[in-house]
Each structure stands twice: as C-alpha cells, then as structure tokens.
Amino acid sequence: MEEQISLFSVLKELHTISGFRISVYDTEQHEICAYPKELGYFCTCIQKSKEGKNSCLEYDFKAFEEVKKTGQTYIYQCRFGLYEAVSPLYHFGVLSGYLMMGQTIDNSLESTDYVYSKGLTCITDKEQLKEAIHHIPISSKDKIVSCISIMKICASYITFHNGWKPADKDLSSRIKKYLNRNYASKITLENLCKEFYCSKTTLTSTFKTNYGISVMDYLTGIRIDQAKALLQNDSLSMKIIAQTCGFSDQNYFTKVFLKHCGVTPSGYRNNLHGF
C-alpha cells in the first residue's frame, strides 16, 4: 500500500532538489507554511523597505490571481528579477491554496546586473546589496524550468491526496458569508462556481449538506428578510425595495414574496399598520 507523504515532507524534499524556497498559501494569499521557514536574505533585506515589501506583495497578488483565473501554473519574474512560480492546490475539486517556488535567478551576468540595479532602489548600502545578491540561489534556466516542472507534479500529488485544506476556509461557510454580503447583486450558480473555483455539483451539495437548504433558497430567504425590514419604511417604493434586495424587477419580487409569505409585499406593509 502506498504511503502518503506529508505536506511538510513534500516542501522539504522539493527544496532539497531545487535549492529554492517552497511555500504554501491559502486562498486569501496568506503564507501558511514554508521550507525553509525564513525568507532568503535578499528578500528579507528588500522587504525592510516599505516600497520593496509592497512590490513583492503586488507581484505575488497578480500571480495568485492569474492562477485562480486559469487554474494553471504561472511563472514570472518579480520586480527585482527573481524567478517565481505558483501552482494551484485543490481539495476535493475546490481551490484551497497555492504552492509557490522561487526566489532564484539564472546564471547569466545580465540577470545579476539587473537584480543589482533594481535592488539599489530599496537597499542603498551597496556592500550590503552585493552580499544579499550573493545569497540568492543561482541556477541555469534549464534547471529552473525542470524544478518548476517537478513543483507542478508535487502540486498534483498534494491535490490527488487532498493534502491541503485550510482549517478555517470551509467552502460552505465562505459561500454563506458571500451571500450575506452580496445578496443585492445578481447571483447565479454559475457566478458562484467561478467565485469559489468549484463545480456546480460540489457547490450545491456541500452547501445543502451543511445547512440543509439549497444555495438559491438560502439567498431568497435573505432577500425576503431584507425586504420585510424595508417594507416598514412607507417612503420606499416597491420598485426601490425590489432593486435593493436583489430582485430583477418588481413583478418578480411580488411573485416570490407571495410564494414565501402568503401575502403580497403591499399586503404585508398594510398588515404592519393594521389595515
């Protein structure tokens, strides 16, 4: 029987092969674990500068968003010329995080010169900058590409064994929070699948299992409750209330409200005043 390798072991072995830093991020783009745990010396020095730290976050954010959008490994160079790569991680078909490899440069003189010129914008001490660059792992472009290919295999392994699921990122609770915040917007199952990067079957079954109600019925319930609260304000027209609560038009609002409450919105408002 095949023995499953722990996530930490995957990171450690991948680092041993590549010499690069390997890390895992959750879907909110927070680093959860890494090997080695500390950033490389060059990145540590760069991020002591506010400008440098913001640049690193900006490039990483763009990479995560690209992976989220395409579902594919994304390879890029940061502002300072270091190679990075990000692969998606899934848990039972749902995007649950990212595997990142990087903080390396290729062995060309041009690459080192580029890192030096860009590094001067954040590390003004030239001797410190030279020392920081000296600590950056250097590899041939062929090795970098090969290591990234191995990283993709590792990401597939972690996904296959469902080896990564952030404990506080339950899909159903995230859907619920999203609906509570965005009920006034146009929401479809297709849009939700794109938002949470999962199939329609996974989305609907997970939510129903945890809350005993379908996604769309829960959304309708929120909208009805909000409409009831707004109906207490006589100055608001039915059209405004319908739009505010996410109904496509007044007629549809009336139809849904009647179905769920046994009375029209106007009738409900009249009942509030004892008419």
N, C-alpha and C positions, 0 to 999 in steps of 0.2 A: 504493500500500500504506500502511495506517495506521501512523504512527509511535507506538510505545508511550512514554508519558510516565513518567519515573522517579518513584519514590515521593517522593523529596525535592522534586521539582518540584510534585507534587500538593499537598504540605503548604504549600509556599511560595505557590503560586497561591491556595490556599484562604484562607491568611492575608491575602493581598493584597486579596481580595474582601471578607472579613469584618472584618478588623482584630483577629480573635481568635487566641489561641494554639491551634495544632493539633499533636497528638502521637499517636504510635503506641505501644501497649503490647503486650507478649507475653501469653501465656495465664497466666503466673504474675503478671501485673499489675505488671511492671517496665517503666518507660518506656524505650523503645529509641531513639527519635529524636523531634525536635520542631522546630517553627518558629514563633516564634523559639526558640532553644535554651534561653534562660533563662526562668524563671518571671516573671510580671509582678511589679511592685514591691509591690503589695498582698499577693499570695500569699507573696512572699519574706519580708515583714515578719511576716505571720501565722505562718508556719512556723518562725520563730525561737523561737516559744513551743512548748513540748512539747505543751501542750493543743491549740494550733492545728494543729500538724502531725498529731497523732493524729486530730483531727476531719476533716481533709482526707482522710487515708488511709481512715478509716471510711466516709465518703460515697462515695469513689471505689470502694471494695471492694463496697459494696452495688450500685452502678451496674453494675460489671463482672459481678457475679453475676446481676443481672436480665437483662442482655444475653445471658449464657451460657444462661440458662434459657429465654428467649423467642425468641432469635435476631433480635430487633428492636431498632431504635434506641431508646435510653432518654434522656429529657430530664428534668433535675431541677435543683434549686437546692441549693447546699451550705449548710452551717450559717450561713455569713456572707451568704447571699442572692445569690451569684453563679450565673449560669446555666451549666450544663454539659450536654453531650450526648455519648453514646457509641454507636458503631455497631460491629457485628461485622465482622471480616475473616476470609475463608476462603482456604484453599489446597487446591485440588482437592477441595472439598467438606468439608474439615476446619477447624473453628475454629482459627485460628492467631494471632489477636491482636485488638486493638481500635483503632479510630480515635476520638480524642477531640477535641472542640472546646469552648472555653469561656473561663471567667474574664472574664465580662462581666455588666453589669447593664442593665436597661431605663432609659429616660429619665424615669421618674416620680420625684417628690420623695420619695414613700414608700419607694421602693427604696433611695435614697441614705441616708435616715434609718435604715432597717433595717440596712444594712451598717455604718453608724457605730455603732449601739447594740451590735451583735454584735461588731464589731471591738474595742471597748473591753475585752472580756474577755481579749484577747491583746496588744493594743497600748495600753499605759497612757498613753503620751505623746500627748495629744490633737492637737497640731500635726502630729506625725508621721503619726498616723492620717488626718487630713484630707488631708495630702499624698499618702498611699498611695491613698486613695479617688480622688483627682484623677487618678491614673494608670490607673484601671480603664477599659477601653473601654466607652463608653455608646452604646446603640443603641435604636431603637424596638423594641417587641415584634414588630412585623411583620418588621423586618429580621432579628431574631434567629431567628425561625421560618424565614424564607427561607434564611438561611445554613445552618441545620441541614438543610434540605431538600437544599441543594447538597452538604453533607457526606455525606449518605446516598448521593447519586449518585456521589460520589468513592469512597466505601467500596465501592460496587457495581463501579466501574471497576477498583479495585485487586483485588477478588476475581475479576472476569472475566479479568483478565490474570495472575492468580496472582502478583501483585506483592509479596506479603508472606509470607515463610516464615522464621521464626526459625531460624538455622542449628543451634542446639543443642536444638531441640524436635522431633525426629523422632518421628512418630506411633508407629512400631513399637517403638522403644526405650522410649517412655513407657508403652505397653501392657505391655511385658515387665516394667518396673520395678513397675508397678501389680500385676501378677500375683504377682511375687515377694514383695511386701509383704502382699497381701491374700488369699493362697491359702486361708486358713482360713475366709473368708467365703463366702456364697452368691454365685457369679458366673455370669452368663449373658451371651450375646452382646448381648441387649437392654440389659442394665445397662451393659455396656462402651460401647455406642454412645451412651448418654446421658452417660456419664462423659467421653467424648472428643469428643462432639458430631459424630459422623460416621455415615454409613450402614453397614449390616452388610456390604455388598459391599466398601466401602473398607477397613473394619477388618480383615476376614478376608484380603483379597487382599494388602494392604500387609504384614501380619504374615507371611503364607506366603512372599511374595516375598523378604523379608529374612532369615527364619530357617529356611525350608524345612520348616516344620511348622505345623500349624493352631493357632489360639489355644487351643482347648479341649484338644488333645493336649498342648500345652506345659504347660497348667495341671495336667492329670492327672499329667504327669511330675513336676512339683514336688511334688504331694501324695504320690505314691508314694515319692519320695526322702525326704520328711519322715517318712512312715510307717515306712520301713525304719530310720531313725535311732531313732525312738521304740520300735520293737519290741525294741530291745536292752535296754530297761528292763522287767524282768519284773513290776514293780509296777503298770504301766499296763495297764488292761483294753482289750480290742479296741474297746469302745464309746467309751472316752475317746480313744483314738488316732484313731478314725474322725472324731469330732467335731473334734478338734484340727487335723486335716489337711483339713477342709472337705468330708468326705463326708456325705451326707444321713443315712445310717444304717449300722449295722454290716453288714447283709446286702449293701448296695450296695458298701461298702468291700471286702468279701471277694470279691465278683464282679469288681470292677475290678482288684484286686491279683492275683487268679488269672490274669486275662486277660493282664496285662502281665508277670508274673513267673513264670508257670507253676507257682505254688505258692500255697497259701492263706497268709494272714498268720500263722496258728498254725504252719503247716508251716515258714514262713520263720524264725520265732522258734526252733522246735525245731532247725532246721539250724544256727542260730548256736551252739547249745550241744552240737552233735554228737549229737543224739538220732536 
